[in-house]
Amino acid sequence: MAILRAAYLSDPDLPEHGRTLLLTYNKALCAYIRALAARELRGVTVEHYHKFARGYLASRGKMRRNSIISGNARDLVITGAIQDANALHAHSPLFSRPLNFFSSEIGWLEKHGVDSLQDYESQSRTGRAEARLERRMRRQMWDVYEAYLRRRARAGYDYDWDDLASTALKELAADGEPRRYRHIVIDEGQDLSPVILRSLASAIPVNGSITFFGDVAQQIYGHRMSWRSAGLRPGRVWQFTENYRNSREIAALGLAISRMPYYAGIPDMVAPTAPNAAGPKPTLVNLPDEKSETAFFVDQATRLSRTQSVAILVRTVRQLEEVRTRLPQTVINLRNESEQWVAGPRLFVGTYHSAKGLEFDAVVLPYLSDNLFPDPQAVHDFGHQEAQATDGRLLYVGVTRARTSLIITYSGTPCALLPDTPSLYTVVRR
């Protein structure tokens, strides 16, 4: 639908046509869309948000080379900021929390465009159990954030990936030049932050349009955010309930996951209509140990890829790197392949995040044991309930990437995020 909408808005034979941007979730999805609809999108620019923002800021002289901090460098700066703030608030329980908690909270502040302590204290902050930040601790967290900005600037960086959008929004507000695009179509928009959506709304002229496509069931960042929280007030909302991707049996598992307790309270949720096309049930395979599990799913995926497109999706980058060494050299890594998309029988490997918006004939989801899923690191950093909520949505994304075949493997005990309904699966024990 997003492709058709973008092609329509850019059609020079129509009176309201204009230069159109089709903006989507990540590099892999951009490449997939270009390959899927190269002819239809001849007059359309296809980009992910960070490319758009960097290009715009560069055109305004606000993007130096190597000015975005990330990875270990960002972690080191945050660690120093925590130490700075801890010196001001000795013995506060806030500072016993892990680094990833502070990293995530800084990202939340930037994604929501929070620019003062007063604004922060007025925000409704969602979270469960250990992940919840009590209101009395917000001043201390704000001191961490301000120390982070100071240390980042001293290290020679202007931005991180989360505050590019707020900078672009401020620059657009001061920019009186004609807008580059008349129309912007957002695909897979459920994980774009409120500030990103506001900046895109500011990037079109008064006679332009913004079209938002999103599926909140697939929302894996910014728990419980919706397009409404970004201030979008469209004149009309369409709900697409027909499922054209998955077989009836795979759709049934996806729908069962969306009814699990960790999905409670999601705004704008639209339950899909079950498709008519039938296929095999998802196969749930129990292996005696992780070593035999890896050997099994690598063999299965490699054989299936001779005649169809197959993706192995895992939770963490560490798992991805380990699995990659066991696969043929021709495998396409969804985290690295950004310029080309190869259709037809092929083997892909990636994380759940990197597969957003994509689809494959068959999908293999390994390591769904209770000691590996939800991710133990996420449980440590944010608590069990919040990790369940996040990884439950990832599981939904992984399951619904499969058109006709789905293989789920585990060793030991299956994870509690899988619906406990035997009729949903063909169960195999090896």
N, C-alpha and C positions, 0 to 999 in steps of 0.2 A: 504493500500500500504506500509506503514512503517513497519508493522508486516511482510509482505511477503519479503520485502527487507532485513530486519534483519535476518530472517530465512534463506534466500538464502546465505547471506554473512557468516553465521556461519556453513553452511552445510559442514561437513568434507569430503564429496565425491567430492567437487569442488576444483580446484587447487588454487584458490585465497582466500580460506576460512581463517578465523582467529577469535580470540576472539572478540565478537561484543557487543557494548553497544547500546541499544535502549533508547534514552533519550527523555523525554517528559515534558509536561508543569507543571503538579502538581501531588500531591500524589494520588488524586482520580482517575486521568487518568492512572497513573501507575497501580493501583489496577484493574481498568477496563481492561486494556490490558492484564495483567497477567491472569485474569479470562477468557477473551475472547479467548486467544491463548496459553494456558499453554503448550500444546503438541508441537506446532510449535516453541516455544521459549525456549526449554529446554537448549539450549546452548547459550542463550542470557541473558545479564544482563539488567533489566529494572529499570531505575532510573529517578528521576527528577534532574535538574541541581544542586541544592544546596546540595543534598546528595552526588552527584559526587564530587563537589568542596571540601566539608568538608572532605570527605574520602581521597581525594588526598592530601590536605594540612595536614591532620593528619599523613599521611604516610611520610611526609617530616618534621614532628615535628613542624608544624606551626599552630596547632589548639588546643588551650587550652580549658578546660571546661568553659562554660559560657563566651565565649569571643566575642559573637556577640550581639550587642546592638539592641534593637527593642522597639516598643510600646511607652509607657509613658516615659521610661528612655531616649529613643532617642529624644523625643519631648522636654524634659527638657534640654538636652544638646544643642539642636538647639536653644532653647529660650535663653540660656546663651550666645551662640555664636552670636546671633543677637544683644544682648545688648553690647557685646564686640565691634562688628564692628560699631554699631551705635555711640559709644563713639568716634570713629575715623572720622566719617562722619556725624556730627550733621546736622539735618534738611534735610537729603536726603529723597526724596519721596519713595525710595525703602523700607525703614523701616516701612512704613505704611501698607505694604502688610501683609496678614495673614500668620500664621505659616505654613500652608499646602503648600503655595507657596514656601517658603524656603526649606521645606522638599522635595518637588518635584524637585526643581532645584539642590539640593545636589545629589539626586538620578540620575538626568540626567548627571551631571558631572561624577559620578562614572560609570554609565552604558556606557558612551562613552570613558572612560579611559583618561579624560582630566587631565593632571598632572602639568600644569603650567598656569599662567595668560596669557602668550603669546598665548598658545594653545587655551585657552578659548576665547580670544579676536578674534581669527581667525576663530572660528566656525560659521557656518551658523545656526542660532537658529530660529526654526519655532515657531509659536504661533499666536494667534488671539487676537486683542484688548487688554483687561486687562491682558491676560496671557503673552503678549510679554515682553521680557526683553530687554530694550534698551541697545545698545552697551556701552554707556557712564556709565552705572551702573554696568558693569561686574567687574570692580576692587573692588567695594564695595561688590558685591556678593562673589567674591573670598576671601575677608577678612572674610566674614561670614564662608565660607567653611574651611579656615585654622583654624579659631577659633574653629569650630566644631571638627576638627581632634585633636586639642590640648586638648579640654575639654573631648572628648571621651577617649583619652588615660589616662588622669588623673582619669577618672571614672573607669578605669580598663578594658576597652574593646579594642580589637584589630580591630574589623571589624563591619560593619553593613551588611545587606543582599545584598546591592547593590555593595559593593566593594570586595566581595569574588572573583568575576571573575577576576578583575584586579590583585589581589594577586596571584591567580592561574596562570594567564598568565605569570606574572613575574617569578614565580617559575618554570614553565614549560620551559621557555627560558633558565634557568640555570641548568636544570635537564638533565644530560647525560645518565640516566638509560633507559633501554628498556621500551617502552610504554606498558601500561597494555592492551590496546585494539588496534587491527589492524583496525577495522572498527567502525565508529560511525554513527548511523542513528538518525536524529533529527526529531521528530514528533511534530506538532503544533509549529513550530519554529518561527512563525511570531512575537511573543512577546518576544523572547529572545533578549537581548541587543547586540549591536555590539561587546562589550568586551567578552561577553559569547561565541559568535560564534568564535571569534578569539582564545579564550582559548581552545575551542573544536578542532579547526583546528590544534592547536599546540600539542594536546594530542594524535595524531596519528603518526605512523612512516612514512617515505618517501614512503614506498610501501603499505600504507594503503589507506583508503578512508573515506570521509565524505559525507553523503547523507542528504539533507535538504528538508523536506516537510513543506510547509507553505501556509496559505490562508490569504493574506493581508486584505481581507474584514472583517476578524475576529480580526484584530489587535486592542487591547484595551490599550496597554501601548506604550510609545514612539511614539507618533503621527508622521506619515509620515516617519518612518524608514522602510527600506527594507533590504533584505539580501545583496544587493549591497553595502549598507552603511557600512557593516561589512568587506568589502574587499574580499568577496567570488567571485571568478571568475571561475565558473564551466565550464568544457569542453562541457557540454550538459545540456540543460534545457528542462524538460518535462512540458507541461501544461495539467492538468487534468480538463476537462470541464464537464464531465458527473456527474450529481448529483444522487447518489444512496441512499441517506438518506431520503430526504423529498418527500412528495407527491407533485404533480404538483401545487396544490393550495398553499401549504406552501412555496414552492420554489418561486412562483410568488410574494408573499409578501416579502420574503427575497431579491429578485432581485429589487423590487420597493424601498426597503429601501436603497440598495446599489446605487441607482440612485438619492438619495436625495442630496441637496446641500452640506450637511456636509461631504459627501464622496469625494468631488472634490479634485483632486490633489494627490490621492493615487498612489504611484509607484507600478508597477508589478501587477496591478489589472487584474484578469482573470474573465470574465463574465461566469457563469455556464450555461450549456445547460439544459433546462427545462426537468425534468424526464417525463416518460410516465405514471407512476402509478398515478391514480387519487384518490382523497379523499374529505372529506368535506372542505369547506372553513374555514379559521380561524374565530372563533366566537368573535365578539367584543361586550362586555356586559357593559351596562351603569347601575350603581347602584345609589340610591339616596344619599348615604353617605358612608364614609369609614368603619363604623361599619357593615353595611349591606353588603358591598363589601367583607369584610373579611369572614363573615359568609357564603356568597355564594360560594366563591372559595374554602374554606376549605371543605365544603360539597361536591362540585363537584369533587375535587381531591381525596378525601377519597373514594367516591363511584367508581370512575374510576379505582382506584388502586387495586380493588378486582380482576380485570381481565387483567390488563396491567401495564406496568411500567409508572409511572407518576412523573413528577418533577414540584414543585412550585419554581420558580426562582424570586428573588427580587433584588433590587439595592443595599441596604445597609445591613451591619451586624445588625444594630438596627432593621430593618424590619424583618430580618431572626429570630432574637431572639424572637420578638413578635409573629410572625407566628408560630414558633416552639411550643410555649405553647398551641396553639389551635389544634395541630395535635396529632394523636395517638402516643403512646410511641414507637411503632415499626418503626416510620419514620426514614429514614437514612439521617443524616446531611452530605451533601457533603463536608463541611469544616472540618469535624472531622473524618470521616471514611476514613482511609488511608491504611488499611491492607487487607480488604476483599471487594469483590464486590458480591452482591446478584443479580442473574439474575431472570427474570420472573416478575410476578405481584408484585409490591412493590411501596411504596410512598417515594419519595425523596424530600428534601428541601435544597436549597442552594442559593448562590448569582450567578449572571451571571458569575463572574470570576471563581467560583469553578466548573462550568458546562462546561468549555472549553473542546472541544474534545469529550464530551459524547453525547449520544443520548438516547431518551426515546420515547415510543409509543405516549405519550401525554405530553404536557407541558402547564402549567398555568403561565401566566405573569400578576400578579396583580399590582395595584397602578400606572397604566400608566395615571395618571391625570396630567394636565399641571402644577399643583403646587407641584408635587412630582417628575416629570421626565422631564427634567434632574434634578438630585439631587440638592436641594437648597444649600447644603453646597459646592458642586463643583462650582455652579454659583457664590457664594460669594467669593470663593478662587481664581478662575481662569477666571471669567467672563462668560457671557451667551454663547457666540459663542464657546469658547473652551469646555465648559461643554456639549453643544449640540454635538460637534464633538466626544467627548469621549463617551457619553451615547448613541449616535446614533449607534456606533459600538457595544456597549453592547447589544442594542436592536436587532441588526442583529444576534449576537451570541445566544441570548435567543430564537428568532424565529426559527432559523435553528437547534436547538436541537431536535425539534419535528419531528417524523417520519410521523404520520398520523393525529394527532389531536392537535389543538392549541386553547387555550382559553385566551383572553386578557380582563382584567377588568379595569374599571376606575369609578370614581365618579366625578360629575361636568362636566368639559370639558376635552376631550381627549388631550394627549400631542401632541405638534406640530411635534414630531419626527416620528409619525406614518404617513404613506402616506395617503393623503386625496383622496383616490380612493374608493368609496363605493363598486364597483364590487369585490374588494379583500376580502370582509368580509361578513359574515352573522351577521347582526346587531340586538342585542337584548336589549330591555329596560325593566328594572324590577322595 
